[in-house]
C-alpha cells in the first residue's frame, strides 16, 4: 500500500477517534497543580477524627477505642469523620475539580458561554498566554451587548479575573466537560479560593481570587435572569407585560410569568455593579455581594460573614461549603421553598428560571400547556430532587435548618452522603497562607504585636486564629446592615438539624438512618443572631486575621480599599472599579486610621453603583491612630505585624 494511502487511512482513523470521543464519551478537563506549582506554605497536621464540632487527635482516639462508648463515638454512622491521607486527597480533588454537576445550570440553563462570551474565544485567549499564566484572563467578545447603560463592543477585551497557572492551558477552577457532542463549563471551589501569583509563578491555595469578575461574567450569559434572586427584584409582578403568558400554578389557578427580556435587563443591570472579587451569595432578592473569603479556615469558626455556618461537621465548615453547591450554583434547588422565601408559587418560580434557558431542552414556553415542574421533571438528570445539580434533600425537607440552610446536601453518586463536602473541609483546615512578598523585620513585628494588645484588638481577635469565634450585633459593629439579615425569612421554614448517617451510599436507598445533629451546647443567642431570627437584626462574625496580606480589601463587603498610590487610589472607585488591585498595607491603614477611612468612605459614596449594591466601607470603628493616642510609627508597626500573620500557632 502506498504512503499516501497509509497517510489517508491514519488521518481518517484519527478523525474518527476524535468524533467518537466528542459525541459518545463523557470527558472532563480540569486543572490541579502539581506540588512544585504551589507556593510553599506550612501545613496544619490534622489527621484524626471530626465528631461534629469536636476534633479528636489519633492519640486521643486510641484512648476512646478502649471503651464501648468511645468506639461508638468514632463510628461514621454516628457522625464521625475519619481524617486520613485518603480523605485529604479527596478534599483536594473536590476543591479543584468537583462541580456537583453545576455545569448543567451554568451552561445549559444560564448560558454562560452562549452569549458574547464564547468557548472559542476563551480557548483563543488561553492559547494567547503561551503558557505564561495570568491572574486575569482577557477574552475578546464575540458580539455587541448592552448591559445597563454601558455598551460592550464585539472584539473588545474584557477582564474576567479568571486565573490560569503557568504552563497550563486550562483555567483554575473551571472544569470543562465534553459529552454527547456538547461542551459545558462548570465551576469548582478553586475558581474563587485559589489564585495565581504572577511574581512567584505559583498557585496560592486558599487565597481569594480578589479580581474575579463574576458579576460581569453572569451578566454576559443569555439567561442571567435564572439567578434573579441575587439581584434587586423586589416584586416579580413588576415585569409582567403580556397577560396571555400564563401557567397553571400549584393550586390549579392561572398565573402570569414575567417578561423574560425585561427581567433579564434588570438582573444584568444589578450584576454589572458588583465589584471584582465580590459575589452575592444570598437569595434575599437584594443585590448585596460580599467579598470572596479566603479558605484558611482552621479555628476561624463560625463560618461565612454572618457566622450562619456554626453547626455540623468541622465546626460548621461543611455546612458552609455545602451551601455554595447546594444553593448558590443552581437556583432551581430553591424551587420548593420559593413561596416562603420569595412569595412566589413554585410553578411561577420554575417557569421564570426556565423561560430563557440557553439549551432548548430546558427552555420552557407557556404555549406548551404543561406545568413548569412537570416539564422540568421529564428533563431533570437528577430524577427526584429540585435542581439540576447532584444534591440530596435533607431528611426533613422542605424544612431548612442550621446544618442545612438550603435544604439540600451536595453529594455525588458513587460517594457516601456528604463525603466530598467533609473531605473538602478536612483539607481546607490543613491550609496556611504562604509568607508575604518581601521581608519584614522580626523586631518591628514583635513591637507591632504589643501595639495590637495595647489597642485592645485582642479583645475580639484572640486565640490561635486571632478570632474569639463570636458574632457581633450589626448595631454594635456598625457596618452596612443589609447582609446581616439575609437569612431572616428562613425562620418561616426552620426545622430540626438532622442529617443522614455519614455511611449512607449515594444514591440513597429506602432504609435510611437519620442523625440528630447536636446544637444544645451552642449559644442560642449567637445562633439566632447569625440568621437574624427572632428579634435580632443579625450580625457579623469576628474574622480570623490569618492571611490578611492575601485578602485585601477589608470588611465583609470589601469596602475598605486603597491602592498603591495612597493619595489617588482611594476606595473601591479608585481601585477595583478601575481594575486596580487594592494594596494590603494601605488598605489596612485605612481600616485603623480614621482620617484615611473617611476618605475611603467619601470616595465610595461618590459611586451610585456601590450604593446600589450596599458597599460603603463604614463601621468597625476601632482606631489605632494619633487621635487614639498612637504615633504613626506605632501604627506602621501594627500593620507590619498584621501582614506577617500566616500561621494559626503562637498567636496567643
ZADREN-497245 format. One record per atom (N, C-alpha, C): residue in one letter; x, y negated, z. Coordinates in steps of 0.2 Angstrom, whole numbers, plus 5000, padded with zeros to 4 digits. Each point is the difference from the previous one (the first is absolute). Layout:
aXYZ/...
This chain:
x500450065000/x499649945000/x500449945000/x499949954996/x500449944999/x499949965007/x500649955000/x500049965006/x499449955001/x499849984994/x499449955000/x499450045003/x499950064998/x499450045002/x500150015008/x500650015002/x500150015007/x499849945004/x500349944997/x499949945003/x499249985001/x499750024994/x499249985000/x499750045005/x500250075000/x499650045005/x500249985007/x500649985002/x500249985007/x499649935002/x499949964995/x499749935001/x499250025001/x499850044996/x499350025001/x499850045007/x500550045002/x499950035006/x500049955006/x500549964999/x500149955005/x499449955001/x499749984994/x499449965001/x499450045002/x500050064998/x499450055003/x500050005007/x500750015003/x500150005007/x499749945004/x500249944997/x499849945003/x499349995000/x499650024994/x499350005000/x499750045005/x500350065001/x499750055005/x500049975007/x500649975001/x500149975007/x499649955001/x499949954995/x499649945001/x499350025001/x499750054996/x499350015000/x499850065005/x500450045001/x499850065004/x500350015007/x500549975002/x500350005006/x499949945004/x500050015007/x500049955005/x500749985003/x500349954998/x500749985002/x500049935004/x500350005005/x500149945004/x500749984999/x500149934999/x500749975000/x500049955005/x500550015005/x500149955005/x500750005002/x500149955004/x500749985002/x500150015008/x500550045002/x500250015007/x500849995000/x500249965004/x500849985000/x500450065003/x500550014997/x500550055003/x500449965006/x500350045004/x500349985006/x500549944999/x500450014994/x500549944999/x499649944997/x499450004998/x499649944998/x499749965005/x500050035006/x499749965006/x500549965004/x499749945002/x500549965004/x500150045007/x500650005002/x500250035007/x499649975005/x499750045005/x499749985006/x500050065005/x499949985006/x500050055005/x499350045000/x500050065002/x499450045000/x499850025007/x499449995001/x499750025007/x499950075000/x500350045004/x499950075001/x499450025003/x499550024997/x499350015003/x499750074999/x500550054999/x499750075000/x499750025007/x499550035000/x499650025006/x499350014998/x499549975004/x499350014999/x499749935001/x499449994997/x499649955001/x499350035003/x499849975005/x499350035003/x499649935001/x499749984995/x499649945000/x500449945001/x500049975005/x500449945001/x500750025004/x500150065001/x500650025004/x500550044996/x500649975001/x500650044997/x500350045005/x500150074997/x500350055004/x500750024997/x500549995004/x500750024997/x500050085000/x500550034996/x500050075000/x500250035007/x500449965003/x500250025007/x499450015005/x499649954999/x499450005005/x499550064997/x500050004994/x499650064997/x500250075002/x500650015001/x500250065003/x499850015007/x499949955004/x499750015007/x499350014999/x499649974996/x499350014999/x499950074998/x500450034996/x499950064997/x500050065005/x500249985006/x500150055006/x499350015003/x499549964999/x499350005003/x499550014994/x499550035002/x499450014995/x499749944998/x499949955005/x499849934998/x500449964996/x500750015001/x500549974996/x500050024993/x499950074999/x500050034993/x499449984997/x499449995003/x499449984997/x500149934997/x500449965004/x500049934998/x500449994994/x500550044999/x500450004994/x499750034993/x499450035001/x499750034994/x499749954995/x500150014994/x499849964995/x499249995000/x499750065002/x499350005000/x499749965005/x500449985005/x499849965006/x500249924999/x500349994994/x500249934999/x500749985000/x500450055001/x500849995000/x500350004993/x500449964999/x500450004993/x500750025002/x500350054997/x500750025001/x500449964995/x500549965003/x500449954996/x500750044999/x500150024994/x500650044998/x500249974993/x500650034998/x500349974993/x499550014994/x499650065001/x499550014994/x499549955000/x499749985006/x499549955000/x500349934998/x500649995002/x500349934998/x500150004993/x500250054997/x500150004992/x499349994997/x499550035002/x499349994998/x499849935000/x500249975006/x499849935001/x500449954995/x500650024999/x500449964995/x499750004993/x499850074998/x499750014994/x499349964999/x499650015006/x499449965000/x500149934999/x500549975003/x500149935000/x500149974992/x500450044997/x500249984993/x499650024995/x499750065000/x499650034994/x499350025001/x499750005006/x499350025001/x499549944999/x499650014996/x499449954998/x499450025003/x499950065002/x499350035002/x499549994994/x500350004994/x499549994994/x499849934999/x500349955003/x499749934999/x500149984993/x500450044996/x500149984993/x499350004996/x499650045002/x499350014997/x499649935001/x500149975006/x499649945001/x500449944997/x500750005001/x500349944997/x500050004993/x500150064996/x500150004993/x499350014997/x499650055002/x499450024996/x499449955002/x500049985006/x499549965002/x500149925000/x500649985004/x500249935000/x500349984993/x500350044997/x500349984993/x500649965001/x500550025004/x500649965002/x500450004994/x500050044995/x500450004994/x499650004994/x499449975000/x499550004995/x500049934997/x500249955004/x499949934998/x500749974997/x500249945001/x500649974998/x500650045002/x500050035006/x500550045002/x500050074998/x500450024995/x500050074997/x500550045001/x499950075000/x500650055001/x500549994996/x499949984993/x500549994995/x500549955002/x499749945002/x500449945002/x500450015007/x499750045004/x500350025006/x500650044999/x500050054995/x500550044998/x500649964997/x499849964996/x500549954996/x500449965006/x499649985005/x500349965005/x500550045004/x499850065001/x500550055004/x500650014996/x499950014993/x500650024996/x500549944999/x499749945000/x500349935000/x500549995006/x499950035005/x500450005006/x500750034999/x500050054996/x500650044998/x500350035006/x499550025005/x500350045006/x500349955005/x499949945000/x500349955005/x499649995006/x499350024999/x499649995006/x499849935001/x499449995004/x499849935001/x499550005006/x499949955003/x499549995005/x499349974997/x500149984994/x499449974997/x500050024992/x499650064999/x499950024993/x499649954996/x500349964995/x499649964996/x499850034994/x499350004999/x499750034994/x499649954996/x500150014993/x499749964995/x499250025000/x499649955000/x499350014999/x499850024993/x499550044999/x499850024993/x499549964997/x499749965004/x499449964997/x499949945005/x499649954997/x499949945004/x499450025006/x500149975005/x499450005005/x500049945005/x499449985002/x499949955004/x499750025007/x500449995005/x499950025007/x499949935004/x499449995002/x499949945004/x500049944995/x500449955002/x500149944995/x500750014996/x500350065001/x500750004996/x499950054994/x500349984995/x500050054994/x500750034999/x500050075000/x500750034999/x500050024993/x500549994996/x500150014993/x500350074998/x499850024995/x500350064997/x500749994999/x500550055002/x500749994999/x500349975006/x499649975005/x500349975006/x500250055005/x500649995003/x500350045005/x499749995007/x499750055003/x499749995006/x500450035006/x500149975006/x500350035005/x499650055004/x500250075000/x499650055003/x500250015007/x500649985002/x500350025006/x500150075001/x499950044995/x500250075000/x500750025000/x500250045005/x500850015000/x500250064996/x500550004997/x500350064997/x500750005002/x500250065002/x500750025003/x500550004994/x500649995002/x500650004995/x500050084997/x500150004994/x500050074997/x499450034998/x499449975002/x499450035000/x499649974994/x499650034997/x499549984995/x499350015002/x499950015007/x499350005002/x500049955006/x499449975001/x499949955006/x500050045006/x500249975006/x499950025006/x499350005003/x499750065001/x499450005003/x499450004995/x500150014994/x499550004995/x500050074995/x499850055003/x500150074997/x499549994993/x500350034995/x499650014994/x499850074998/x499450014998/x499850074999/x499850004992/x500150064997/x499850014993/x499650065001/x499450004998/x499550055000/x499550004995/x499950054996/x499450014995/x500149944995/x500649984999/x500149954995/x499949935002/x500049995007/x499949935003/x500549995005/x500249935000/x500549985004/x499749965006/x500250025006/x499749965006/x500549985004/x499949945004/x500549975005/x499650005006/x500450035005/x499750005007/x500549955004/x499950005007/x500449965004/x500150045007/x500750005002/x500150045006/x500349955005/x500150025006/x500249955006/x500649964998/x500550034996/x500649974998/x500049944996/x499449994997/x499949944996/x500049935004/x499850015006/x499949945005/x500550005005/x500350065002/x500450015006/x500750034999/x500249984994/x500750014998/x500249954995/x500749985000/x500249954995/x500750024997/x500149974995/x500750004997/x500449945002/x500650015002/x500449955002/x500549984995/x499949944996/x500449994994/x500849995002/x500149985006/x500749995003/x500450075001/x499750045003/x500350075001/x499950054995/x499449994996/x499850044995/x499750075003/x499849995006/x499750065004/x499249995002/x499750055001/x499350005002/x500049995007/x499649965003/x499949995007/x499350035002/x500050065003/x499450035002/x499749975006/x499449985000/x499649975005/x500049935000/x500449964996/x499949934999/x499449984996/x499749955002/x499449984995/x500249974994/x499650024995/x500149974993/x499749935000/x500449955002/x499849935002/x499849964994/x500150024993/x499849974995/x499550044995/x499750055003/x499550044996/x499449964998/x499949994994/x499549964997/x499350044999/x499850035006/x499450044999/x499449974998/x499849945002/x499449964999/x500049994992/x500549984997/x500149984993/x499950074996/x500350055002/x500050074997/x499250025000/x499750005005/x499350025000/x499549954996/x500249945000/x499649954996/x500150014993/x500550034998/x500150024993/x499750064998/x499750045004/x499650064999/x499449984997/x499750054996/x499449984996/x499450015005/x500050035005/x499550015005/x500249995007/x500349945001/x500249985007/x499449995004/x499450004998/x499449995004/x499950065004/x500350064998/x499950065004/x500349995007/x500449955001/x500349985006/x499749945003/x499449994999/x499749935002/x499949995007/x500050065004/x499949995007/x500649975003/x500649994997/x500649965002/x500049934998/x499549984996/x500049934998/x499449965003/x499949944999/x499549955003/x499450014996/x499650065002/x499450014997/x499550015006/x499749945002/x499650005005/x499350034999/x499850004994/x499350034998/x500050024993/x500050064999/x500050034993/x499449984996/x499549985003/x499449984996/x500149934996/x500549965003/x500249944996/x500250014993/x500250064998/x500350024994/x499550044995/x499450005003/x499550034995/x499749954995/x500150024994/x499849964994/x499450034996/x500050065000/x499550044995/x499650045004/x499349985001/x499550045004/x499950074997/x500250014994/x499850074997/x500550055002/x500649985003/x500550055001/x499950025007/x499650055001/x499850035006/x500150075001/x500150035006/x500150075002/x499550025005/x500050065001/x499550025006/x500550015006/x499849975005/x500450005006/x499950065005/x500350005005/x499950065005/x499350015002/x499649955000/x499350015002/x499550014994/x500350014994/x499550014995/x499849934997/x500249945002/x499849944997/x500549974995/x499749964996/x500449974994/x500449945004/x500750004998/x500449955002/x500549984995/x500149935000/x500449984994/x500850005002/x500450014995/x500750005000/x500349934998/x500549985003/x500349934998/x500350014993/x500149944997/x500349994994/x500750025000/x500250054997/x500750025000/x500549954999/x499949964995/x500549954998/x500149945005/x499449985002/x500049945005/x500450035007/x499850065002/x500350035006/x500850004999/x500250034994/x500750014998/x500449935001/x499749954997/x500349935000/x500149985007/x499550015004/x500049985007/x500650035004/x500050074999/x500550045004/x500749984997/x500149994994/x500649984997/x500349945003/x499549955001/x500249945002/x500250005007/x499850055004/x500250015007/x500750035000/x500150054996/x500650045000/x500649964998/x499949964995/x500649964998/x500349955005/x499649995005/x500249955006/x500450045005/x500150065000/x500450045005/x500749984999/x500449985005/x500749994999/x500350074999/x500650004997/x500450064999/x500250035007/x500050065000/x500150035006/x499450015005/x499449984998/x499450005004/x499550044996/x499650045004/x499550044998/x499450005004/x499450004998/x499450005004/x499850075001/x500050025007/x499950075001/x499450025004/x499549955001/x499450015003/x499449984996/x499550045001/x499450004996/x499549965003/x500149935001/x499649965004/x499749954995/x500050014994/x499849954995/x500349935001/x500650005002/x500449945001/x500750014997/x500249954996/x500750004997/x500549975006/x500250055004/x500549985005/x500650045000/x500450004995/x500650055000/x500549995006/x500350065001/x500550005006/x500750014996/x500549985004/x500750024997/x500150075001/x500350034995/x500250075000/x500550015006/x499850055004/x500450015006/x500650054998/x500550005005/x500650054999/x499750065002/x500450054999/x499950075002/x500550035005/x500349955004/x500450025006/x499650015006/x499750055001/x499450015004/x500150035007/x500550025001/x500150045007/x499949955006/x499650025004/x499849965006/x499749934999/x499849994994/x499649934999/x499350014999/x499750055004/x499350015000/x499749945004/x499349995000/x499650034995/x500149974993/x499750034995/x500249984993/x499549964996/x500249964995/x499749954996/x500049945004/x499849944996/x500049935003/x499650005006/x499450035000/x499550005006/x500150055005/x500550054999/x500150055004/x499450055000/x499650004995/x499450055000/x500250075000/x500650024997/x500350075000/x500450015006/x499650025006/x500350025006/x499850075003/x499650034996/x499850075002/x500250054995/x500250065003/x500150064996/x500850015000/x500250054995/x500750025000/x500549944999/x500550015003/x500649954999/x499849935003/x499650005005/x499849945003/x499649954996/x499650044995/x499649964995/x500349994994/x500650014999/x500349994993/x499750044995/x499850065001/x499750044995/x499349974998/x499649975005/x499449974998/x500149944996/x500649965001/x500149954996/x500250024993/x500550054999/x500250024994/x499450034996/x499650045003/x499450034997/x499549944997/x499949955004/x499649954997/x500149974994/x500749994998/x500249984994/x499750044994/x500150075001/x499850044994/x499250025001/x499850005006/x499350025000/x499549954999/x500249934999/x499649954999/x500349954995/x500649985001/x500249944996/x500250014993/x500150074998/x500250014993/x499450034996/x499450005003/x499550034997/x499349975003/x499749954997/x499549975004/x499350045000/x500050064995/x499450045000/x500050045007/x500550015004/x499950035006/x499649975005/x499849944999/x499649965004/x499350004998/x499850044995/x499349994997/x499550025006/x500150055003/x499650035005/x499949955006/x500449955001/x500049955005/x499849934998/x499850004994/x499949934997/x499449965003/x499550045002/x499449965003/x500249975006/x500450035004/x500249975007/x500549954999/x500550014996/x500649964999/x499949944996/x499650014994/x499949954995/x499349974999/x499650045003/x499249984999/x499850024993/x500350054997/x499950034994/x499750075000/x499550014996/x499850074999/x500650044997/x500050075002/x500650044997/x500050004992/x499450004998/x499950014992/x500249934997/x499849955003/x500349934997/x500750005001/x500350025005/x500749995001/x500450054995/x499850064999/x500350044995/x499949974993/x499449984998/x499949984994/x500449934998/x500149965006/x500449944999/x500850024998/x500250055004/x500750024999/x500150034994/x499550044997/x500150044994/x499949964994/x499649955000/x499749974994/x500549974995/x500649995002/x500549984995/x500650055000/x499950065002/x500650055001/x500450004993/x500650005001/x500550004994/x499950064996/x499950065003/x499950074996/x499250014999/x499850014994/x499350014998/x499750065004/x500450045003/x499850065004/x499649975006/x500349955003/x499749975006/x499649944999/x499949984994/x499749934999/x499250015000/x499749975005/x499350015001/x499649944997/x499550024997/x499549964996/x499350015003/x499749945001/x499350015003/x499550034995/x500250004994/x499550034995/x500150085000/x500450035004/x500150075000/x499450035004/x499749965004/x499450035003/x500150055006/x500650005003/x500250045005/x500349965006/x499950035006/x500349965006/x500750004999/x500449945002/x500750005000/x500350065004/x499850025005/x500350055004/x499950074997/x499550014996/x499950064996/x500550004994/x500149944997/x500449994995/x500750025002/x500249975006/x500750015002/x500150075002/x499550035003/x500150075003/x500250054994/x499749994994/x500150044995/x500849994997/x500349955002/x500649984997/x500650005005/x499850015007/x500549995005/x500450065001/x500750004999/x500450055000/x500150035007/x499849965005/x500150035007/x499450045002/x499449994997/x499450055001/x499850005007/x499749955003/x499750015006/x500149945005/x500549954999/x500149955004/x499949934996/x499949955003/x500049934997/x500749994998/x500049974994/x500749984997/x500350054995/x500549974997/x500450044995/x500750035003/x500149985006/x500750025003/x499950075004/x500650025002/x500050075004/x499949985007/x499449995002/x499849995007/x499550045003/x500050015006/x499550045004/x499649965005/x499350015000/x499649975004/x500250025008/x500049955004/x500150025007/x499450045003/x500150035005/x499550055002/x499349975002/x500049935002/x499449975001/x499849954995/x500250004994/x499949964995/x499250004999/x499649954999/x500249934998/x500149955006/x500350035005/x500349965006/x500749984999/x500349955002/x500749995000/x500250005007/x500649995002/x500350015006/x500749965001/x500350005006/x500649985001/x500650044996/x499850064999/x500550044997/x499950014992/x499449984998/x499850004993/x499649944998/x500349945000/x499649944999/x499750004993/x500250044995/x499750004994/x499550064999/x500050045005/x499650064999/x500250064997/x500649994997/x500450054996/x500750015002/x500250064999/x500750025001/x500450024993/x500549974998/x500450024994/x500350065001/x499850054996/x500350075000/x500050034993/x500550034998/x500050034993/x499950075000/x499750034995/x499950075000/x500750045000/x500050055004/x500650045001/x500449985006/x499849955004/x500349985006/x499550015006/x500349995006/x499550015005/x499749935002/x499550005003/x499649945002/x500549945003/x500049954997/x500449945002/x500850025001/x500250054997/x500750025000/x500549954997/x499849974994/x500449964996/x500049935004/x499549985003/x500049935003/x500450015007/x499950055003/x500550015006/x500750014998/x500150034995/x500750014998/x500349934998/x499649964997/x500249934998/x500249965006/x499550015005/x500249965007/x500650025003/x500150075000/x500650035003/x500649974997/x500050004993/x500649974997/x500149935000/x499549965000/x500049935001/x500449985007/x499850045005/x500349995007/x500750015000/x500350034995/x500750015000/x500449944997/x499649964997/x500449944996/x500249945004/x500649984999/x500249945003/x500349964994/x499949935001/x500349964994/x500750005000/x500349984994/x500750005000/x500249935002/x500749995001/x500249945003/x499949944995/x499949945003/x499949944996/x500649994995/x499949964995/x500649984995/x500549965004/x500650004998/x500549965004/x500250035006/x500349965004/x500250025007/x499849955005/x500050025006/x499749965006/x500550015006/x500149945004/x500450005005/x499650045006/x500350055003/x499750045006/x499949955006/x500549965001/x500049955006/x499349954999/x500049984994/x499449954999/x499350045000/x500050064998/x499450055000/x499850015008/x500550015004/x499950015007/x499849945003/x500249944998/x499849945003/x499349984998/x499850024994/x499450004997/x499550045004/x500250065002/x499650045004/x499849975007/x500549965003/x499849975006/x499549944999/x500149964994/x499549954998/x499350035000/x500050064996/x499450044999/x499650015007/x500450025005/x499750025007/x499849935003/x500549955000/x499849945003/x499449964997/x499950014994/x499449974997/x499450045001/x500050065004/x499550045002/x499750044994/x500350004994/x499850054995/x499950075002/x500450025005/x500050075002/x499350015004/x499649955001/x499450015004/x499550054995/x500149994994/x499650044995/x500450054996/x500649974998/x500550044996/x500550045004/x499750055004/x500450045004/x500150074998/x500450045003/x500150074999/x500450014994/x500150074998/x500550014995/x499849984993/x499449994998/x499849974994/x499849935000/x500249975006/x499849935002/x499349984998/x499650045003/x499349995000/x499750035007/x499549965003/x499750035006/x499450054998/x499950014993/x499550044997/x499349985002/x499949945001/x499349975001/x499749964995/x499449995000/x499649964996/x499849935004/x500249944996/x499849945003/x499449974997/x499549975004/x499449974998/x500249954994/x499650004995/x500149954995/x499949935003/x499649995005/x500049935003/x500649985004/x500450055002/x500649985004/x500650004995/x500050044995/x500649994996/x500049954995/x499349984998/x499949944996/x500150004993/x500250064997/x500150014993/x499350004996/x500050004994/x499450004996/x499650065001/x499349995002/x499650055003/x499750054996/x499949984993/x499550044996/x500250085000/x500650025000/x500250075000/x499950035006/x500049975006/x499950035006/x499350035001/x499549984996/x499450035001/x499850044994/x500450024996/x499950034994/x499650075001/x500150035006/x499750075001/x499449995004/x499749945001/x499549995005/x499450044998/x499850004993/x499450044998/x500050075001/x500650035001/x500050075001/x499750025007/x499949965004/x499650015007/x499450034999/x499649994994/x499450024998/x500050084999/x500550024998/x500150074998/x500550045004/x500249985006/x500650035003/x499750065004/x500550055000/x499850065003/x500650035004/x500050065002/x500550035004/x500650024996/x500649995003/x500650014996/x500250085000/x499850034994/x500150074999/x500350014994/x500450065000/x500450024994/x499950084999/x500150024994/x500150075000/x500650035002/x500050065002/x500750035003/x500549994995/x500649995002/x500649984995/x500250064997/x499850065001/x500250064996/x499550024995/x499549964999/x499450014995/x500349994993/x499950054996/x500350004993/x499549954996/x500349974995/x499649964995/x500050034993/x499450014997/x499349985002/x499850035006/x499549975003/x499750035006/x499650064999/x500050045005/x499650065000/x499349985004/x499650055001/x499449995004/x500150005007/x500450045003/x500150015007/x500649955002/x499849955003/x500549945002/x500049995007/x500649995003/x500149985007/x500149925000/x499649975005/x500049935000/x500349985007/x500549964999/x500449975006/x499749935002/x499949995007/x499949945002/x500649965002/x500249954997/x500649965001/x500049965006/x500450015005/x500049965006/x500149934999/x499549965004/x500149935000/x499949975007/x499850055005/x499849975006/x500649975004/x500650024998/x500649975003/x500249934998/x499749984994/x500149934997/x499649955003/x500349944999/x499649945003/x499449984995/x499450015003/x499449994996/x500049924998/x500249965004/x500049934997/x500449994994/x500650035000/x500549994995/x499750034994/x499750065000/x499750044995/x499449954997/x499649985004/x499549964997/x500249934997/x500549975003/x500349944997/x500350024993/x500350064999/x500350014993/x499550014995/x499450025001/x499550004996/x499549945000/x500149955005/x499549955001/x499350025001/x500050065004/x499450025002/x499749975007/x499450005001/x499749975006/x500049934999/x500249965006/x500049935000/x500749974997/x500450054998/x500749984998/x500049974993/x500449954999/x500149974993/x500750034997/x500250055004/x500650044997/x500749975002/x500550034998/x500749975002/x500550034995/x500649985002/x500650024996/x500550045004/x500350054998/x500550045004/x500649965000/x500450015005/x500749985001/x500450044996/x500349974995/x500450044995/x500750025003/x500350054998/x500750025001/x500449954997/x500649985002/x500549964997/x500550034997/x500050074999/x500550044997/x500049984992/x500549994997/x500049994993/x499849934997/x500049955005/x499749934998/x500449984994/x500650014999/x500449984994/x499750024994/x499750064999/x499750024994/x499249994999/x499749965005/x499349994999/x499849935000/x500449954998/x499749935000/x499650004994/x499549965000/x499849955005/x499650035006/x499849965005/x499850025006/x499349985002/x499750035005/x499350015002/x499650054996/x499550025002/x499650064997/x499849984993/x499949934999/x499849984993/x500649984996/x500650005002/x500649984996/x500049924999/x499749965005/x499949934998/x500649965002/x500550035004/x500649965003/x500550024995/x500149964995/x500550014994/x500449944999/x500750015000/x500449954998/x500650034996/x500149974994/x500550024996/x500849995002/x500450014995/x500749985001/x500149935001/x499749964996/x500049935001/x499549975005/x500349995007/x499549995005/x499649934999/x500349964996/x499649934999/x499550014994/x500150044996/x499550004994/x499650065000/x500350065002/x499650064999/x499650015006/x499449965001/x499750005006/x499350044999/x499850045005/x499450045000/x499950044994/x499450045000/x499950044994/x500049974993/x499749945000/x500049964993/x500749994998/x500549995005/x500749994998/x500450064999/x499750065001/x500450065000/x499650054995/x499650045003/x499750054997/x499649984993/x499649945001/x499649984994/x500449974995/x500749995001/x500549984995/x500450064998/x499950065002/x500450064999/x500750005003/x500049965006/x500650005004/x500050045006/x500550045002/x500050045005/x500149965007/x499650015005/x500149975006/x500750025003/x500349955003/x500650025004/x499950025007/x500250055002/x499950035007/x500249955006/x500649974999/x500349955005/x499549945000/x499949974995/x499649945000/x499350015002/x499750064998/x499350015002/x500050025007/x500550035003/x500050015007/x500049935004/x500449964997/x500149935003/x499349975000/x499650004995/x499449975000/x499550045005/x500150065001/x499650035005/x500149985007/x500649975002/x500149985007/x500149925000/x500149974995/x500149935000/x499449964998/x499749965004/x499349974999/x500049954995/x500649964999/x500049954995/x500050044993/x500550054999/x500050034994/x499350044998/x499750035005/x499450034999/x499549954998/x499949945003/x499549964998/x500149984992/x500650004998/x500149994993/x499850064996/x500150065002/x499750064997/x499250005000/x499749985005/x499350005001/x499749954995/x500349945000/x499849944996/x500150024992/x500550044999/x500150024993/x499550054998/x499950055004/x499450054999/x499449964999/x499849955003/x499449975000/x499949964993/x500549994997/x500049974993/x499750044995/x500050075001/x499850054995/x499350025001/x499649994995/x499350025001/x499950074999/x500550034997/x500150084999/x500050035007/x500549975004/x500150035006/x499549995005/x499649955000/x499449995004/x499550054998/x499950014994/x499550054998/x500250075002/x500650025001/x500250075003/x500250005007/x499949945004/x500150005007/x500750005002/x500449974997/x500750005002/x500249935002/x500249995006/x500249945003/x500749995003/x500250065003/x500749995003/x499949975007/x499450005003/x499949975007/x500050055005/x500149985006/x499950045006/x500750035002/x500050045005/x500650035003/x500449945002/x499749955004/x500449945002/x500450015006/x500650044999/x500550015005/x500649984997/x500349945003/x500549964997/x500750015004/x500550004996/x500750005002/x500349954997/x499949935002/x500249954996/x500249945006/x500249954997/x500249945005/x499549985005/x499450004997/x499449985005/x499950055005/x500250064999/x499950055005/x500650015004/x500549964999/x500650005005/x500550044997/x500150014994/x500550044997/x500449964995/x500650014999/x500449964995/x500050044994/x500249964995/x500050034993/x500550064999/x500550005004/x500550055000/x499750075003/x499649995006/x499650055003/x499550034995/x499749964997/x499550024995/x500350044994/x500649984998/x500450044995/x500250075003/x500250005006/x500250065003/x499450055000/x499449975002/x499450055001/x499950034993/x500049964995/x499850024993/x500550064998/x500749995001/x500550054999/x499850065003/x499850005006/x499950065004/x499450034997/x499449974998/x499550034997/x500150034993/x500549974997/x500250034993/x500450065001/x500350015006/x500450065001/x499750065002/x499350005001/x499750055003/x499850064995/x500350055000/x499950064995/x500050065004/x499950005006/x499950075004/x499549995005/x499750065002/x499550005005/x500450025007/x500650005000/x500450025006/x500449945003/x500150005007/x500449955003/x499749934999/x499349995000/x499749944999/x499749975007/x500050045005/x499649995006/x500449945003/
